Each structure stands twice: as structure tokens, then as C-alpha cells.
Amino acid sequence: MYKEQSKQIGIMDFNMPLGMKLASENRWVKKAAIIPWDEIETRYASLFKSKTGNVAKPLRMALGALLIQTERQISDVEVMLQIQETPCLQYFCGLPGYTDERPFDPSLMVWFRKRLTSEILGEINELIISRAEKPAVDSPVDQDDAEPPNEGTLIMDSTCAPQNIRYPQDLSLLNEARENLERMIDELHDTSEGEKPRTYRRTAKQEYLSIVKSKQKTAKQIHKAQGKQLRYIRRDLATVAAYLLRGKELSAQKSERLSVIRRLYEQQLFMHTNHCHRVDDRIVSITQPWIRPIVRGKSRAKCEFGAKLDISVSDGFVRLEHTSFDAYNESENLKDIIERYRKRTGHYPERVLADKIYRNRENLSYCKEWGIRLTGKPLGRPKQDGGADKKQLRLDETDRIEVERKFSHAKSSFGLGLIRTRLQTTSKTAIAMSILALNIAFVARILPALFRRIVRQFAFVSHHSNLCLVQ
């Protein structure tokens, strides 16, 4: 069950030891003022259907702990300890005053990630952006009204958020699968049934270690070692199937692991037989079978293993547009991203800054229909006199660098460079949390400038009103 907080505490309500106080310029105090806790808590409370049971931790505690973990890139236990030791973090998480007690058990961080899904974090991101950005002048478009003129710039790009897994070598995957099957056989076997079926585990392990520890391995040696491991796996799969036919049962987790190993065996057997290294929906991790190789073609890593995501940037704010663990062509999402921009602002963007992969004929035709300029070199033969086009192209490419800066900032400072969660849903939560933390940091950085601008405008209006009164 969940009990909504009657009032969110402010900096003046936070109880500190005698002679100490929180500074209003503290970065966590600023970030706490940015987040609309009350509006988010109403949405969070609707997730709890039951009115009985243990009372869940408040929304501010759950979201605050996840934001601290995202920015500092620390473990669940370290998050709890830092909140316990730091007054400003306790204020950020909504505690009424400084205390030396543990705020929560570290295992609750898993439940925080499961409850605050990527969809909910997307709504929170929109709330923060709507409070920070200037209000739109145009009202939402009515179907009967004329289309308003295009305005603004929309930048979009895609990247990969690498997962924290071991580099997926075929031989190591086969060895891991074999060891999992051997543990299943040990669990299914009963000593009263007689002697356990032979698995040749010592021989198999010795053969695997002999090739792994070798400093120089030829392709022929690796291929031969993979064939041996495949035969051991085939034997173990038959043994496990025989146990299951006799009425033995595995746990739900072990049954799911067994189906993953069967698919892995089929894929590796196909590649071994056909002497190739490519197969559809290739499994690169037994514990996280939804992860797929994402070919990026970058100089640092031509292939990455994790989720692929699309983001859009407008007025400095980042939105997570699409996330998938399967490889896809990002150009297919251009229309949807532009239509969501139109729904938010009431008009189409004046220009769209995107990579050259987005410039296919379908997208160019769509942008031309709505008067949107899609940046990049035109298709076909280049023009004879393209001096003005080159100047505009150079300007667009310079402005498009902003999305690359956002990627770099998110990966270096907010955990997008390495996702450490182990579940598919929580991995998407970690990605969405990185984007949310990126926007909160951006708003906290521009808030002083916004306040100075508002003060200047107020002073200007007051000065002119005083002149009018004198006259």
C-alpha cells in the first residue's frame, strides 16, 4: 500500500543539528526545487492498488535515490550509505531532518527501478521540461484551422547504451552453457536412482582451459574446440530431457535458462556447421538473452551490445523517443518524432538536424510536404553553384553537434555509457533515468540565467511604469 505525503518539505522545514543549515546554493537543494514532487506522487500512488500491507517508501525517496545513483554511478548499498551520511541528500530524498539511521534497505532499490518504469520517467521528464521551458505561443492545432507556420529546430540522433556483460566469444558462451546444464543434472538427479549419467565435465573443462590459456590460437584450433563443446552440450541436453520425461521438474528460472541454452545451441551449431559468424537474433548473453549485437561502425567499437535508443533535442532539452534491444533503422522513426513535436508545440519545426541516414526519399518527401528543411547534402548529382548550400550545410552541422554533446554528457556523467542493471525492464529504466538526470542538470545550470532574465524584465517594466506615472 501507499500513503501520499500531505506536504513536500522545503529547505526551511528541514531540521538540522544546532548551528548547521543547508545552503540554498547547494546543487541538491536546487534540483529538489526543480522536480514537481506533488504532481509525480499522484501518478506514483496510482500504481499501488492494494489498501493493505506494508507501507511503501514515498515517491521522493524512491526517485531521489535513483537520481543520486544515476549521477554518482554507485551501487545500491553505496546509495543507501551516502544518503545516511549526507544531510543534503537526505533533504533531496524528502526526510524531515538529519538522521543517522538507515533510510531504507538496499534491496528496495530493485523495486524502485521496477515501479518507476521508462514510461513513467518519460512523463516526469515532460513535467520538468514543461515547467522549465518558455510557454508555447501557439495553441494546439485544430483540424479546421490553417496550419501555423513552422518554427524551431529539432535535432535527432541514435546511439547504443552498452550493457555490462562479458564480451560474447562463442567458445566462452558454449562453456557457460555446458556448466549450467551440468548443474541442472546435479539438481535433477536423485541418489536413490543409482549412478548419475556421465557428463565428462572434467575433460570438457580441461579442453576448454587448454585452448583459452593458449597465447596463440589458430582459427582451426578454435573451431575444433567449439565442436567438442557442442557435443558435450548435446549430450547434456539429452540427459536433462530424459529427466524431465520421467516427471522431474525445474524451477521457473531454470526452465527459462534451459530454453535459452537450447536456442544458443541451435545458433552455435548452425554457425559451426556453415563456417559463418552471423545468425538472426543471436544470443550474446545467457543470463540476459534479450541483448543483441548493435553494429555501429564506430572507430572505438564497431559492434556494441546493449539497447539502441533515439533521442531528440529542442531548446536544449532531451527527450527519449524510442528504445529497443533489437537493431533497427533509426530513419523509420523520423515521422513519429516530428509528429510528437507538432503535438507538443502546435506547429512543425522549421528545420530538422539529423544524420545522413535519415535522408532517404520517403523522409525527404514527408519533410517537403510540410515545409520542413531536413539538413544534409541533397541526393543525386551535386549542383554546379552550391556555395550558399555549403554555407548553410556547415551551419547546420555545427548546430547538430549539440546532440553529440548530450550523448557524451549522458555517457560520461549519468551512466548511459554502461548499463549495470540485470533485467530488461530495469535496464530501460536506467536509460530513461539517465535522460531525466541529464535534463535536471541542464535546468539547474540554466536556472540562474533564467532568474536574472526575469529580474531584468521586471526591473525594465517597473522603470517604464514609474516614468508613465511621473508624466
C-alpha angles and dihedrals in degrees: 000000000000134000117203117229112249093214136006112233122244130209091266092053095055111105114223131179115274113288095016131099139169117256115236089220092060109123093230091050089052093048091049089056092051097055116081095224097174095054092046093048092059090057092044093051091057089065091070109076098171121082094199136063133052116345112249123230115270120267092246091057093048098044093039093053092049092049091050090050092048095051097042096035095221136144126269092257092049091051091056092047095049092050089049092052103039124069096200091054090050089053091048090053092051103254112155094230146345114299135168094217124108108266094212143335112278091234089069089072088077090057091047089057093046095050097043097061125185090260093055091045088051090057090048089050091054091050092053093046093048091053094048105040124073115268116262115255094207121071120228113287118265117210092232095049126083117266110264118234118274116262139173137023126274119197121192137176142148135232142168126254103210117224122228098250135129114266103272106241112173095231094051091048091052091049091050091049091050092051091050091052092049091054090050090053090051090052095047096046120092119203090221090065093066131245119006116246113260116259100173088222096157093051092045093050092047091051091049094049093047092060095038094051092048110108095210118037124179123214090247092056092049092048091051092049091050090053091054093050090048090055092050090050092049090053093048093047090054090050093051091047090053091053092049091050089056090059101266116142136208126208119264091256093049091047090054090047090051092054089050091051091050091053090045091051092051092049095046092045090052093050092044093050095045096039093234136124102214132083134154117267091004115200112229099170129036094202093046104032095168092071114103133189111261113203107214103161093221121154092238097048123002091193127033130188116222144057123330116220140183123214134183127207125204125164089353095301121120126218126190103229104175139001128188138158090213122082112253140166107263092206089074091069098054095094094048092049092050092047091052088051089052091049091053099044104025095239142061120260118262092226138009118211111204143142121276092258088073092058100089123137095258094054093043091052091049093050092046091052092057097036096251120149110223107200122234143072114312118250119256132025114353118249122256094232107036102143095121091045091052091051092050091045090053091051092049092049090052092051091046090063088081092077090052089052089052091052091048093048093047093048097044100039109020106042100258090122092068125017109207101182118109105213129073094234095044091048089058088047090054091051093049090046090055091055091046093050089047092056093045090053090048093051091046089053096049096040095089090051091049092049092049091050092050091048091050092049091049091049091049093051092046092050093052093045090053090051090052091051092051092051 
